[in-house]
Amino acid sequence: MIDGWRRRSRASIDDVPDPDRPDVDPTGHAHALHGVPSDAQLMGLDRNTEEGALVALAGSLSPTRPSHQLVAWLVLASFVAPLLLVMLATIF
């Protein structure tokens, strides 16, 4: 029983963060880049930004699946509809 306590106490001592060691996980940001094209990554986009999330969504759609085509048309309509409504309000 004492050995088990010693093992747990050592693990808890090792879990204390070291102030001299940087708190950066090199693999912690990799999941945010999944699905984002490399040229968008070069511009600083990832899934955590609004624009990067849209790029990741569009990049993950497959043109062979009808449900993905529907989503692509809905996304396109959501961007074009406000523009058309403003143009119609300006003209008339």
C-alpha positions in Angstrom: 0.0 0.0 0.0 2.8 2.4 0.8 4.5 1.7 -2.6 1.3 2.6 -4.4 1.1 5.8 -2.4 4.7 6.7 -3.3 4.0 6.1 -7.0 1.0 8.4 -7.0 2.8 11.1 -5.0 5.7 11.1 -7.5 3.2 11.3 -10.4 1.5 14.3 -8.8 4.9 16.0 -8.2 5.8 15.5 -11.9 2.4 17.0 -13.0 3.3 20.3 -11.5 4.1 22.7 -14.4 7.6 23.9 -14.7 7.7 27.7 -15.1 10.9 27.5 -17.2 9.4 25.1 -19.7 7.2 26.6 -22.4 3.5 25.6 -22.3 3.3 24.8 -26.0 2.2 21.4 -27.3 3.7 21.0 -30.8 1.0 18.5 -31.8 -1.9 20.4 -30.1 -2.7 22.5 -33.2 -2.6 19.7 -35.8 -6.3 18.9 -35.5 -7.2 22.5 -36.3 -5.4 22.2 -39.7 -7.1 19.0 -40.8 -9.2 19.6 -43.9 -7.8 23.0 -44.6 -5.8 23.2 -47.9 -2.1 24.1 -47.7 -2.5 27.4 -49.4 -5.1 28.5 -46.9 -2.8 27.3 -44.1 -0.1 29.6 -45.5 -2.5 32.5 -45.2 -3.0 31.6 -41.5 -6.4 30.0 -41.8 -7.4 27.0 -39.6 -10.6 25.6 -38.3 -10.5 28.0 -35.3 -11.1 31.1 -37.5 -14.4 31.9 -39.1 -13.0 32.0 -42.6 -10.9 28.9 -42.1 -13.9 27.0 -40.8 -15.8 27.8 -44.1 -12.7 26.8 -46.1 -12.5 23.5 -44.2 -16.2 22.9 -44.7 -16.0 23.5 -48.4 -12.8 21.5 -48.7 -14.4 18.5 -46.9 -17.4 18.3 -49.3 -17.3 15.6 -51.9 -18.8 16.5 -55.4 -19.9 12.9 -55.9 -22.4 12.9 -53.0 -25.7 14.5 -53.5 -26.0 15.7 -49.9 -22.7 17.4 -50.2 -23.8 19.1 -53.4 -26.9 20.4 -51.6 -24.8 21.8 -48.8 -22.6 23.5 -51.3 -25.6 25.1 -53.0 -27.0 26.2 -49.7 -23.7 27.8 -48.7 -23.5 29.6 -52.1 -27.1 30.8 -51.7 -26.3 32.1 -48.2 -23.6 34.3 -49.6 -25.4 35.4 -52.8 -28.9 36.1 -51.4 -27.9 39.1 -49.2 -26.0 40.7 -52.2 -29.0 40.3 -54.5 -31.4 41.7 -51.9 -29.2 44.8 -51.4 -28.9 45.3 -55.1 -32.7 45.0 -55.6 -33.3 47.4 -52.7 -30.9 49.9 -54.2 -32.3 49.7 -57.8 -36.0 49.8 -56.8 
